[in-house]
Amino acid sequence: MKDGVNGVALGVFIFFFLAVTVMGFLAARWRRAENEHSLDEWGLGGRSFGTWVTWFLLGGDLYTAYTFVAVPAAIYAAGASGFFAVPYTILVYPLIFTFLPRLWSVSHRHGYVTTSDFVRGRFGSKSLSLAVAVTGILATMPYIALQLVGIQAVLDVMGVGGGENTNWFVKDLPLLIAFGVLAAYTYSSGLRAPALIAFVKDALIYIVIAVAIIYIPIKLGGFDDVFAKAGQAFSQVNPATHKPRGALAPGEASQWTYATLALGSALALFMYPHSITATLSSRSREVIRRNTTILPLYSLMLGLLALLGFMAIAAGVKVTNGQLAIPQLFEDMFPDWFAGVAFAAIGIGALVPAAIMSIAAANLFTRNIYKDFIKPDATAEQETKVSKLVSLLVKVGALVFVLTMDKTVAINFQLLGGIWILQTFPALVGGLFTRWFHRWALLAGWAVGMIYGTAAAYGIASPTQKHFGGNAKEIPGIGEIGYIGLTAFVLNVLVTVVLTFVLKAVKAPEGVDETKPEDYTADAGDPGVQVELPPATAGSAH
């Protein structure tokens, strides 16, 4: 690790940071609408983005700074098990091809801004809608915090902020500045800001990975040497666990864990509010279909990115916090100026998803808590104002989370968020294809999945912590170790199906479905007017 502040790298980092800051504020003028006082405009960019803007926005949304730092960090720490992110991002795109166009169509036809809007309209239940909204907000908060952790990792490696004994304000001042800028241009420009900045972010990431995957192995003697050194490192016994540190390929004992984690993560990815927000900003159904076919290009990038974990081992990177491994690799291997470019890619890679996530969480609060339960007669202008304010509060909450808690706590809550958000799958995806599920059964299934998933994760210990030490546990009835989120999801579905039979048998009231079959295949040019949901048709609380 180099001593002091890396002035050249910091200068390059600041240049790119200032450039995207200017872009963030100018985005308010990009495709400006006549009526800016609506969530369609501020929170969904006017539903006007075409194929390429949507591609960059979704890519910037899904492949975050935390992805850039955490995936190779997982490889660095444990080896092949960290590659689960590659198959899950391959699995997810055929999956979303089947349901995202349907969600876009029905949302366009009825003016839905969030997944909870759709669930309320489909099943006529505010309580089920509230459950989906609260889950989405809870799962998103630690995700935003981890983007700030990514920025903080880069700043630490550049030597900005001083050591651990430095005054807390001085140490965290760079992060506070970055947060303030992010909050300001998100408030001003809404979803247009991350959409515009995503072009810069993705271009930088592709450049950095292309250079890293060629330049670093050459400096290390080729991939043969990289894999040989990684294999030697993974074969060493960890004194804390008395087991080898990791493996270059998954062992037989870990295959269930690997497969269930990949499948569960694939099912969960587009349940996150920020994924849906980026999707609903598209201008047509065809844009969504095209994007599900070209987004796998990012999976290719992710596979190459993961290899950086092996390179960090081969380069002899030694860090106490695995999240610093890749920033430190860049610091050690690249010329200072290009290290600055790499750090800027990670930093900007945090700003884009953090902005989208805060907007998505704010939209959920505004539409499905504020409007449904606090002020049903809220005007479009009032909704937009509340959403802007809540987006600021969400960022403040994430910042407090990062500054006051140990980083492993944020990571644990993000893992828990993945378990939680998967429990909204039956209501959302199930509702897009069938009205057979009963709303009360869906709510009960969600509750069972949430309780089981949280309790199971709480009971997992690791060498460094007593609770929430992982996300895999023995699957009941099978005896194999698998992803808790997927087990909770299966329990959720079983409860939902059984209770649906029971509730239909006793003729329990099912609520009003305000959608029609043709709504799910409608496109932008088809007959039908996009409308705001009036309070009278929003369903009654149950």
MIBASE-180724 format. One line per field, with one value per residue (C-alpha): chain; x, z, y; residue number from 1; residue in one letter. Coordinates in nm, 2 decimals. Each point is the difference from the previous one (the first is absolute). Layout:
residues N
chaine: (A; ...)
c1: (X; ...)
c3: (Z; ...)
c2: (Y; ...)
num: (NUM; ...)
residu: (A; ...)
END
This chain:
residues 542
chaine: (A; A; A; A; A; A; A; A; A; A; A; A; A; A; A; A; A; A; A; A; A; A; A; A; A; A; A; A; A; A; A; A; A; A; A; A; A; A; A; A; A; A; A; A; A; A; A; A; A; A; A; A; A; A; A; A; A; A; A; A; A; A; A; A; A; A; A; A; A; A; A; A; A; A; A; A; A; A; A; A; A; A; A; A; A; A; A; A; A; A; A; A; A; A; A; A; A; A; A; A; A; A; A; A; A; A; A; A; A; A; A; A; A; A; A; A; A; A; A; A; A; A; A; A; A; A; A; A; A; A; A; A; A; A; A; A; A; A; A; A; A; A; A; A; A; A; A; A; A; A; A; A; A; A; A; A; A; A; A; A; A; A; A; A; A; A; A; A; A; A; A; A; A; A; A; A; A; A; A; A; A; A; A; A; A; A; A; A; A; A; A; A; A; A; A; A; A; A; A; A; A; A; A; A; A; A; A; A; A; A; A; A; A; A; A; A; A; A; A; A; A; A; A; A; A; A; A; A; A; A; A; A; A; A; A; A; A; A; A; A; A; A; A; A; A; A; A; A; A; A; A; A; A; A; A; A; A; A; A; A; A; A; A; A; A; A; A; A; A; A; A; A; A; A; A; A; A; A; A; A; A; A; A; A; A; A; A; A; A; A; A; A; A; A; A; A; A; A; A; A; A; A; A; A; A; A; A; A; A; A; A; A; A; A; A; A; A; A; A; A; A; A; A; A; A; A; A; A; A; A; A; A; A; A; A; A; A; A; A; A; A; A; A; A; A; A; A; A; A; A; A; A; A; A; A; A; A; A; A; A; A; A; A; A; A; A; A; A; A; A; A; A; A; A; A; A; A; A; A; A; A; A; A; A; A; A; A; A; A; A; A; A; A; A; A; A; A; A; A; A; A; A; A; A; A; A; A; A; A; A; A; A; A; A; A; A; A; A; A; A; A; A; A; A; A; A; A; A; A; A; A; A; A; A; A; A; A; A; A; A; A; A; A; A; A; A; A; A; A; A; A; A; A; A; A; A; A; A; A; A; A; A; A; A; A; A; A; A; A; A; A; A; A; A; A; A; A; A; A; A; A; A; A; A; A; A; A; A; A; A; A; A; A; A; A; A; A; A; A; A; A; A; A; A; A; A; A; A; A; A; A; A; A; A; A; A; A; A; A; A; A; A; A; A; A; A; A; A; A; A; A; A; A; A; A; A; A; A; A; A; A; A)
c1: (0.00; 0.14; 0.05; -0.20; -0.24; 0.03; -0.02; -0.01; -0.27; -0.20; 0.02; -0.13; -0.27; -0.11; -0.01; -0.24; -0.20; -0.05; -0.08; -0.29; -0.11; -0.05; -0.18; -0.23; -0.12; -0.02; -0.22; -0.29; 0.00; 0.03; -0.33; -0.18; -0.38; -0.27; -0.13; 0.29; -0.22; -0.08; 0.17; -0.01; 0.24; 0.22; 0.00; -0.02; 0.16; -0.33; -0.01; 0.19; 0.33; 0.09; 0.20; 0.35; -0.09; -0.19; 0.29; 0.25; -0.24; -0.08; 0.37; 0.09; -0.28; 0.09; 0.37; 0.09; 0.32; -0.07; 0.00; 0.33; 0.15; -0.19; 0.00; 0.38; 0.03; -0.20; 0.24; 0.30; -0.14; -0.14; 0.06; -0.25; -0.31; 0.02; -0.07; -0.37; -0.07; 0.08; -0.25; -0.27; 0.03; -0.02; -0.31; -0.18; -0.04; -0.21; -0.21; -0.07; -0.07; -0.32; -0.14; 0.15; -0.17; -0.33; 0.07; 0.10; -0.32; -0.24; 0.19; -0.01; -0.38; -0.08; 0.27; 0.16; 0.33; 0.10; -0.05; -0.22; -0.23; -0.04; -0.06; -0.27; -0.17; 0.02; -0.12; -0.19; 0.19; 0.18; 0.14; 0.17; 0.12; 0.14; 0.19; 0.17; 0.08; 0.15; 0.20; 0.14; 0.10; 0.16; 0.20; 0.11; 0.14; 0.31; 0.06; 0.03; 0.23; 0.23; 0.04; 0.14; 0.22; 0.14; 0.09; 0.15; 0.22; 0.14; 0.06; 0.18; 0.24; 0.07; 0.10; -0.27; -0.14; 0.30; 0.04; -0.23; 0.10; -0.09; -0.30; -0.31; -0.12; 0.33; 0.01; -0.35; -0.01; 0.07; -0.29; -0.23; 0.09; -0.08; -0.33; -0.09; 0.06; -0.19; -0.30; 0.00; -0.01; -0.24; -0.24; 0.03; 0.00; -0.16; 0.05; 0.15; 0.32; 0.11; -0.13; 0.24; 0.29; -0.03; 0.16; 0.32; -0.01; -0.04; 0.26; 0.26; -0.08; 0.04; 0.33; 0.14; -0.09; 0.13; 0.33; 0.02; -0.07; 0.29; 0.25; 0.00; 0.05; 0.29; 0.16; -0.06; 0.15; -0.32; -0.32; 0.19; 0.19; -0.31; -0.20; 0.30; 0.06; -0.37; -0.02; 0.29; -0.16; -0.34; 0.16; 0.13; -0.19; -0.19; 0.09; -0.35; -0.19; 0.26; -0.10; 0.17; -0.05; -0.19; 0.01; 0.05; -0.31; -0.31; 0.03; -0.28; -0.10; -0.07; -0.19; -0.34; 0.09; 0.15; -0.31; -0.27; 0.18; 0.03; -0.37; -0.13; 0.20; -0.13; -0.36; 0.06; 0.19; -0.29; -0.22; 0.21; -0.18; 0.30; -0.01; -0.37; 0.04; 0.26; -0.22; -0.32; 0.20; 0.01; -0.22; -0.13; -0.05; 0.24; 0.28; -0.03; 0.01; 0.31; 0.17; -0.05; 0.19; 0.30; 0.04; 0.19; 0.30; 0.04; 0.03; 0.30; 0.15; -0.08; 0.18; 0.32; -0.05; -0.01; 0.34; 0.15; -0.04; 0.25; 0.23; -0.01; 0.13; 0.27; 0.11; 0.05; -0.27; -0.04; -0.30; -0.19; -0.33; -0.07; -0.20; 0.33; 0.17; -0.09; 0.06; 0.33; 0.08; -0.06; 0.21; 0.29; -0.01; -0.11; 0.18; -0.14; -0.20; -0.17; -0.06; -0.19; -0.21; -0.08; -0.09; -0.23; -0.17; -0.07; -0.10; -0.24; -0.12; -0.12; -0.18; -0.22; -0.16; -0.02; -0.20; -0.24; -0.04; -0.09; -0.25; -0.16; -0.03; -0.15; -0.25; -0.11; -0.05; -0.19; -0.24; -0.06; 0.03; -0.05; -0.27; -0.17; -0.01; 0.09; -0.13; -0.22; -0.09; 0.36; 0.05; 0.27; 0.21; -0.03; 0.11; 0.30; 0.10; -0.03; 0.19; 0.29; 0.01; -0.01; 0.28; 0.22; -0.10; 0.08; 0.35; 0.05; -0.10; 0.24; 0.28; -0.07; 0.01; 0.34; 0.15; -0.12; 0.00; 0.27; 0.01; -0.08; -0.33; -0.09; 0.10; -0.20; -0.31; 0.04; 0.02; -0.32; -0.15; 0.04; -0.18; -0.28; -0.06; -0.03; -0.32; -0.18; 0.05; -0.33; -0.22; 0.18; 0.09; -0.28; -0.24; 0.13; -0.11; -0.30; -0.27; -0.04; 0.20; -0.21; 0.13; -0.01; 0.19; 0.26; 0.03; 0.03; 0.26; 0.20; -0.01; 0.11; 0.29; 0.11; -0.01; 0.18; 0.26; 0.08; 0.01; 0.22; 0.25; 0.01; 0.10; 0.31; 0.33; 0.34; 0.36; -0.04; -0.37; -0.27; -0.30; -0.07; 0.34; -0.12; -0.30; 0.01; -0.14; -0.12; -0.31; -0.28; -0.08; 0.29; 0.30; 0.21; 0.13; -0.18; -0.09; -0.24; -0.18; -0.10; -0.11; -0.22; -0.14; -0.10; -0.18; -0.16; -0.14; -0.12; -0.19; -0.14; -0.13; -0.15; -0.17; -0.13; -0.18; -0.14; -0.11; -0.17; -0.18; -0.15; -0.07; 0.21; -0.03; 0.27; 0.01; -0.05; 0.24; 0.02; 0.21; -0.11; 0.17; 0.08; 0.18; 0.29; 0.09; -0.07; 0.27; 0.05; -0.18; -0.30; -0.34; -0.04; 0.09; 0.27; -0.19; 0.08; -0.16; -0.29; -0.05; -0.34; 0.14; 0.31; -0.16; -0.10; 0.23; -0.01)
c3: (0.00; -0.10; 0.28; 0.01; -0.25; -0.36; -0.15; -0.37; 0.05; 0.22; -0.26; -0.27; 0.23; 0.08; -0.37; -0.08; 0.31; -0.09; -0.36; 0.11; 0.25; -0.27; -0.21; 0.29; 0.03; -0.38; -0.02; 0.13; -0.34; -0.19; -0.17; 0.23; 0.01; 0.00; 0.34; 0.23; 0.31; -0.03; 0.10; -0.36; -0.08; 0.31; 0.11; -0.34; -0.24; -0.18; -0.10; -0.31; -0.01; -0.31; -0.04; 0.06; 0.29; 0.17; -0.06; 0.16; 0.28; 0.08; -0.02; 0.23; 0.23; 0.02; -0.03; 0.29; 0.17; 0.26; -0.29; -0.12; 0.35; 0.15; -0.27; -0.04; 0.37; 0.05; -0.24; 0.18; 0.34; -0.09; -0.37; -0.24; 0.22; -0.08; -0.36; 0.08; -0.12; -0.36; -0.05; 0.19; -0.24; -0.29; 0.14; 0.07; -0.35; -0.15; 0.32; -0.03; -0.37; 0.10; 0.24; -0.02; -0.33; 0.16; 0.30; -0.22; -0.20; 0.29; 0.18; -0.31; -0.04; 0.36; 0.09; 0.26; 0.13; 0.24; 0.03; 0.30; -0.23; -0.22; 0.29; 0.15; -0.34; -0.08; 0.34; 0.14; 0.33; 0.16; 0.27; -0.26; -0.18; 0.33; 0.07; -0.34; 0.04; 0.35; -0.11; -0.30; 0.22; 0.26; -0.26; -0.18; 0.29; 0.07; -0.37; -0.02; 0.30; -0.17; -0.30; 0.25; 0.14; -0.35; -0.02; 0.34; -0.10; -0.29; 0.21; 0.26; -0.25; -0.15; 0.35; 0.03; 0.35; 0.21; 0.23; 0.25; 0.27; -0.21; 0.11; -0.12; -0.19; -0.19; -0.07; -0.14; -0.17; -0.35; 0.04; 0.13; -0.30; -0.24; 0.18; -0.01; -0.37; -0.07; 0.20; -0.17; -0.36; 0.07; 0.17; -0.30; -0.30; 0.12; -0.20; -0.29; 0.20; 0.04; -0.35; -0.15; 0.24; -0.08; -0.34; 0.16; 0.28; -0.24; -0.24; 0.28; 0.14; -0.34; -0.07; 0.35; -0.02; -0.36; 0.10; 0.33; -0.15; -0.25; 0.18; 0.35; -0.10; -0.23; 0.30; 0.21; -0.25; -0.17; 0.11; 0.06; 0.28; 0.13; 0.04; 0.14; 0.27; 0.08; 0.03; 0.24; 0.21; 0.01; 0.11; 0.32; 0.32; 0.16; 0.38; 0.09; -0.18; -0.03; -0.37; -0.32; -0.08; -0.32; -0.34; -0.37; -0.08; 0.22; 0.19; 0.01; 0.35; -0.11; -0.32; 0.15; 0.17; -0.33; -0.21; 0.24; 0.06; -0.37; -0.06; 0.29; -0.09; -0.36; 0.12; 0.24; -0.22; -0.18; 0.31; 0.13; -0.04; -0.18; -0.27; -0.06; 0.00; -0.28; -0.19; 0.02; -0.12; -0.35; -0.27; -0.15; 0.06; -0.28; 0.18; 0.29; -0.23; -0.17; 0.33; 0.13; -0.30; 0.01; 0.38; 0.02; -0.14; 0.36; 0.11; -0.22; 0.17; 0.34; -0.07; -0.10; 0.31; 0.23; -0.13; 0.17; 0.33; -0.11; -0.13; 0.34; 0.16; -0.26; 0.04; 0.38; 0.11; 0.37; 0.16; 0.32; -0.17; -0.31; -0.15; -0.04; -0.21; -0.34; 0.06; 0.15; -0.30; -0.23; 0.22; -0.01; -0.36; -0.21; -0.07; 0.24; -0.28; -0.10; 0.36; 0.02; -0.30; 0.17; 0.33; -0.19; -0.17; 0.35; 0.15; -0.29; 0.01; 0.35; -0.08; -0.29; 0.19; 0.33; -0.18; -0.17; 0.33; 0.20; -0.27; 0.00; 0.38; 0.00; -0.27; 0.21; 0.31; -0.19; -0.20; 0.24; 0.34; -0.02; -0.26; 0.10; 0.38; 0.08; -0.27; -0.26; -0.18; -0.05; -0.33; -0.25; 0.11; 0.37; -0.09; -0.18; 0.29; 0.26; -0.22; -0.04; 0.38; 0.08; -0.25; 0.21; 0.32; -0.15; -0.09; 0.35; 0.15; -0.22; 0.09; 0.38; -0.05; -0.16; 0.24; 0.33; -0.06; -0.08; -0.38; 0.06; 0.14; -0.33; -0.19; 0.23; -0.04; -0.38; 0.00; 0.21; -0.24; -0.28; 0.21; 0.07; -0.35; -0.14; 0.21; -0.22; -0.31; 0.03; 0.02; -0.28; -0.25; 0.09; -0.04; -0.35; -0.12; 0.21; 0.23; 0.16; 0.32; 0.28; 0.14; 0.36; -0.09; -0.17; 0.31; 0.23; -0.23; 0.00; 0.38; 0.04; -0.25; 0.18; 0.35; -0.10; -0.21; 0.27; 0.28; -0.20; -0.09; 0.36; 0.11; -0.22; 0.17; -0.16; 0.14; 0.04; 0.10; 0.20; -0.22; -0.37; -0.08; -0.34; -0.23; -0.03; 0.23; -0.01; -0.21; 0.21; -0.13; -0.24; 0.23; -0.25; 0.07; -0.21; -0.04; 0.28; -0.23; -0.24; 0.28; 0.14; -0.35; -0.03; 0.34; -0.11; -0.32; 0.19; 0.25; -0.27; -0.21; 0.30; 0.14; -0.34; -0.02; 0.35; -0.05; -0.33; 0.16; 0.27; -0.26; 0.17; -0.18; -0.27; -0.06; -0.33; -0.29; -0.19; -0.28; -0.32; -0.20; -0.29; 0.24; 0.03; -0.37; -0.07; -0.15; 0.00; -0.33; 0.08; 0.10; 0.37; 0.21; 0.27; 0.31; 0.36; 0.25; 0.17; 0.37; -0.06; -0.22; 0.20; 0.20; 0.36; 0.29; 0.13)
c2: (0.00; 0.34; 0.25; 0.33; 0.14; -0.11; 0.35; -0.10; -0.26; 0.23; 0.28; -0.23; -0.13; 0.36; 0.09; -0.27; 0.06; 0.37; -0.10; -0.23; 0.26; 0.26; -0.27; -0.08; 0.36; 0.05; -0.32; 0.21; 0.17; -0.33; -0.09; 0.25; -0.06; 0.26; -0.12; -0.08; -0.04; -0.37; -0.32; -0.11; 0.28; 0.02; -0.37; -0.17; 0.25; 0.06; -0.37; 0.12; -0.19; -0.20; -0.32; 0.13; 0.24; -0.28; -0.24; 0.23; 0.09; -0.37; -0.09; 0.29; -0.10; -0.37; -0.01; 0.24; 0.11; -0.27; -0.25; 0.14; -0.04; -0.30; -0.26; -0.01; 0.04; -0.32; -0.17; 0.14; -0.13; -0.34; -0.08; -0.16; 0.05; 0.37; -0.08; -0.07; 0.35; -0.10; -0.28; 0.19; 0.30; -0.25; -0.16; 0.33; 0.13; -0.29; 0.02; 0.37; -0.03; -0.19; 0.25; 0.35; 0.09; -0.09; 0.21; 0.29; -0.03; -0.01; 0.28; 0.22; -0.06; 0.08; 0.25; -0.23; 0.14; -0.28; -0.37; 0.06; 0.21; -0.31; -0.24; 0.23; 0.04; -0.37; -0.14; 0.29; -0.01; 0.30; -0.23; -0.23; 0.31; 0.14; -0.32; 0.01; 0.37; -0.04; -0.30; 0.20; 0.30; -0.23; -0.19; 0.31; 0.20; -0.22; -0.03; 0.38; -0.01; -0.25; 0.24; 0.25; -0.27; -0.04; 0.37; -0.02; -0.29; 0.20; 0.30; -0.21; -0.15; 0.35; 0.11; 0.26; 0.07; -0.10; -0.30; -0.16; 0.25; 0.30; 0.22; -0.17; 0.31; 0.04; -0.37; -0.02; 0.34; -0.13; -0.25; 0.28; 0.22; -0.29; -0.06; 0.36; 0.03; -0.32; 0.12; 0.34; -0.11; -0.29; 0.24; 0.24; -0.23; -0.32; -0.32; 0.20; 0.06; -0.36; -0.08; 0.26; -0.08; -0.38; 0.06; 0.12; -0.26; -0.30; 0.13; 0.04; -0.34; -0.17; 0.18; -0.09; -0.37; -0.03; 0.15; -0.19; -0.34; 0.05; 0.22; -0.16; -0.36; 0.11; 0.17; -0.31; -0.25; -0.12; -0.18; -0.32; 0.16; 0.19; -0.33; -0.19; 0.26; 0.02; -0.38; 0.00; 0.27; -0.17; -0.33; 0.16; -0.09; 0.29; -0.02; 0.14; -0.27; -0.28; -0.03; 0.10; 0.37; -0.08; -0.17; 0.07; -0.21; -0.07; -0.32; -0.26; 0.10; 0.36; -0.07; 0.03; 0.33; 0.13; -0.10; 0.11; 0.33; 0.06; -0.09; 0.19; 0.31; -0.01; -0.02; 0.29; 0.25; 0.15; 0.01; 0.29; 0.33; 0.17; -0.27; 0.06; 0.38; -0.02; -0.24; 0.22; 0.30; -0.16; 0.14; -0.32; -0.37; -0.08; 0.19; -0.24; -0.30; 0.12; 0.08; -0.35; -0.13; 0.24; 0.04; -0.34; 0.20; 0.12; -0.37; -0.04; 0.31; -0.15; -0.32; 0.19; 0.23; -0.31; -0.11; 0.31; -0.19; -0.26; 0.28; 0.17; -0.32; -0.05; 0.36; -0.05; 0.25; -0.02; 0.18; -0.06; 0.10; -0.20; 0.29; 0.19; -0.28; 0.12; 0.38; -0.10; -0.22; 0.30; 0.22; -0.25; -0.10; 0.30; 0.33; 0.26; 0.18; -0.32; -0.10; 0.33; -0.11; -0.33; 0.16; 0.24; -0.29; -0.15; 0.33; 0.09; -0.36; 0.07; 0.33; -0.13; -0.29; 0.19; 0.27; -0.25; -0.19; 0.31; 0.10; -0.35; -0.01; 0.35; -0.09; -0.30; 0.21; 0.27; -0.21; -0.29; 0.15; 0.37; 0.00; -0.32; 0.05; 0.37; 0.23; -0.19; 0.33; 0.10; 0.18; -0.09; 0.30; -0.10; -0.36; 0.13; 0.23; -0.28; -0.24; 0.25; 0.06; -0.38; -0.07; 0.24; -0.17; -0.34; 0.12; 0.15; -0.33; -0.19; 0.25; -0.04; -0.38; 0.02; 0.25; -0.15; -0.38; -0.25; -0.07; -0.37; 0.10; 0.18; -0.31; -0.23; 0.22; 0.00; -0.38; 0.00; 0.24; -0.25; -0.26; 0.25; 0.13; -0.35; -0.04; 0.25; -0.22; -0.19; 0.31; 0.19; -0.27; -0.23; 0.29; 0.08; -0.34; -0.10; 0.13; -0.34; 0.08; 0.14; 0.33; -0.12; -0.31; 0.21; 0.21; -0.31; -0.15; 0.32; 0.01; -0.37; 0.06; 0.32; -0.16; -0.32; 0.18; 0.25; -0.26; -0.24; 0.28; 0.12; -0.35; -0.02; 0.07; 0.06; 0.01; 0.38; 0.04; -0.17; 0.08; 0.06; -0.16; -0.13; -0.08; -0.38; -0.26; -0.36; -0.04; -0.17; -0.34; -0.02; 0.03; 0.20; 0.35; 0.25; 0.37; 0.11; 0.24; -0.28; -0.23; 0.28; 0.06; -0.36; 0.02; 0.32; -0.16; -0.31; 0.21; 0.22; -0.30; -0.19; 0.30; 0.11; -0.34; 0.05; 0.36; -0.08; -0.29; 0.22; 0.28; 0.27; 0.34; 0.03; 0.37; 0.18; -0.05; 0.33; -0.14; -0.18; -0.27; 0.24; 0.23; -0.25; 0.01; 0.37; 0.22; 0.37; 0.06; -0.22; 0.14; 0.07; 0.30; 0.00; 0.12; 0.08; -0.24; 0.19; -0.08; -0.15; -0.29; -0.07; -0.28; -0.01; -0.08; -0.35)
num: (1; 2; 3; 4; 5; 6; 7; 8; 9; 10; 11; 12; 13; 14; 15; 16; 17; 18; 19; 20; 21; 22; 23; 24; 25; 26; 27; 28; 29; 30; 31; 32; 33; 34; 35; 36; 37; 38; 39; 40; 41; 42; 43; 44; 45; 46; 47; 48; 49; 50; 51; 52; 53; 54; 55; 56; 57; 58; 59; 60; 61; 62; 63; 64; 65; 66; 67; 68; 69; 70; 71; 72; 73; 74; 75; 76; 77; 78; 79; 80; 81; 82; 83; 84; 85; 86; 87; 88; 89; 90; 91; 92; 93; 94; 95; 96; 97; 98; 99; 100; 101; 102; 103; 104; 105; 106; 107; 108; 109; 110; 111; 112; 113; 114; 115; 116; 117; 118; 119; 120; 121; 122; 123; 124; 125; 126; 127; 128; 129; 130; 131; 132; 133; 134; 135; 136; 137; 138; 139; 140; 141; 142; 143; 144; 145; 146; 147; 148; 149; 150; 151; 152; 153; 154; 155; 156; 157; 158; 159; 160; 161; 162; 163; 164; 165; 166; 167; 168; 169; 170; 171; 172; 173; 174; 175; 176; 177; 178; 179; 180; 181; 182; 183; 184; 185; 186; 187; 188; 189; 190; 191; 192; 193; 194; 195; 196; 197; 198; 199; 200; 201; 202; 203; 204; 205; 206; 207; 208; 209; 210; 211; 212; 213; 214; 215; 216; 217; 218; 219; 220; 221; 222; 223; 224; 225; 226; 227; 228; 229; 230; 231; 232; 233; 234; 235; 236; 237; 238; 239; 240; 241; 242; 243; 244; 245; 246; 247; 248; 249; 250; 251; 252; 253; 254; 255; 256; 257; 258; 259; 260; 261; 262; 263; 264; 265; 266; 267; 268; 269; 270; 271; 272; 273; 274; 275; 276; 277; 278; 279; 280; 281; 282; 283; 284; 285; 286; 287; 288; 289; 290; 291; 292; 293; 294; 295; 296; 297; 298; 299; 300; 301; 302; 303; 304; 305; 306; 307; 308; 309; 310; 311; 312; 313; 314; 315; 316; 317; 318; 319; 320; 321; 322; 323; 324; 325; 326; 327; 328; 329; 330; 331; 332; 333; 334; 335; 336; 337; 338; 339; 340; 341; 342; 343; 344; 345; 346; 347; 348; 349; 350; 351; 352; 353; 354; 355; 356; 357; 358; 359; 360; 361; 362; 363; 364; 365; 366; 367; 368; 369; 370; 371; 372; 373; 374; 375; 376; 377; 378; 379; 380; 381; 382; 383; 384; 385; 386; 387; 388; 389; 390; 391; 392; 393; 394; 395; 396; 397; 398; 399; 400; 401; 402; 403; 404; 405; 406; 407; 408; 409; 410; 411; 412; 413; 414; 415; 416; 417; 418; 419; 420; 421; 422; 423; 424; 425; 426; 427; 428; 429; 430; 431; 432; 433; 434; 435; 436; 437; 438; 439; 440; 441; 442; 443; 444; 445; 446; 447; 448; 449; 450; 451; 452; 453; 454; 455; 456; 457; 458; 459; 460; 461; 462; 463; 464; 465; 466; 467; 468; 469; 470; 471; 472; 473; 474; 475; 476; 477; 478; 479; 480; 481; 482; 483; 484; 485; 486; 487; 488; 489; 490; 491; 492; 493; 494; 495; 496; 497; 498; 499; 500; 501; 502; 503; 504; 505; 506; 507; 508; 509; 510; 511; 512; 513; 514; 515; 516; 517; 518; 519; 520; 521; 522; 523; 524; 525; 526; 527; 528; 529; 530; 531; 532; 533; 534; 535; 536; 537; 538; 539; 540; 541; 542)
residu: (M; K; D; G; V; N; G; V; A; L; G; V; F; I; F; F; F; L; A; V; T; V; M; G; F; L; A; A; R; W; R; R; A; E; N; E; H; S; L; D; E; W; G; L; G; G; R; S; F; G; T; W; V; T; W; F; L; L; G; G; D; L; Y; T; A; Y; T; F; V; A; V; P; A; A; I; Y; A; A; G; A; S; G; F; F; A; V; P; Y; T; I; L; V; Y; P; L; I; F; T; F; L; P; R; L; W; S; V; S; H; R; H; G; Y; V; T; T; S; D; F; V; R; G; R; F; G; S; K; S; L; S; L; A; V; A; V; T; G; I; L; A; T; M; P; Y; I; A; L; Q; L; V; G; I; Q; A; V; L; D; V; M; G; V; G; G; G; E; N; T; N; W; F; V; K; D; L; P; L; L; I; A; F; G; V; L; A; A; Y; T; Y; S; S; G; L; R; A; P; A; L; I; A; F; V; K; D; A; L; I; Y; I; V; I; A; V; A; I; I; Y; I; P; I; K; L; G; G; F; D; D; V; F; A; K; A; G; Q; A; F; S; Q; V; N; P; A; T; H; K; P; R; G; A; L; A; P; G; E; A; S; Q; W; T; Y; A; T; L; A; L; G; S; A; L; A; L; F; M; Y; P; H; S; I; T; A; T; L; S; S; R; S; R; E; V; I; R; R; N; T; T; I; L; P; L; Y; S; L; M; L; G; L; L; A; L; L; G; F; M; A; I; A; A; G; V; K; V; T; N; G; Q; L; A; I; P; Q; L; F; E; D; M; F; P; D; W; F; A; G; V; A; F; A; A; I; G; I; G; A; L; V; P; A; A; I; M; S; I; A; A; A; N; L; F; T; R; N; I; Y; K; D; F; I; K; P; D; A; T; A; E; Q; E; T; K; V; S; K; L; V; S; L; L; V; K; V; G; A; L; V; F; V; L; T; M; D; K; T; V; A; I; N; F; Q; L; L; G; G; I; W; I; L; Q; T; F; P; A; L; V; G; G; L; F; T; R; W; F; H; R; W; A; L; L; A; G; W; A; V; G; M; I; Y; G; T; A; A; A; Y; G; I; A; S; P; T; Q; K; H; F; G; G; N; A; K; E; I; P; G; I; G; E; I; G; Y; I; G; L; T; A; F; V; L; N; V; L; V; T; V; V; L; T; F; V; L; K; A; V; K; A; P; E; G; V; D; E; T; K; P; E; D; Y; T; A; D; A; G; D; P; G; V; Q; V; E; L; P; P; A; T; A; G; S; A; H)
END
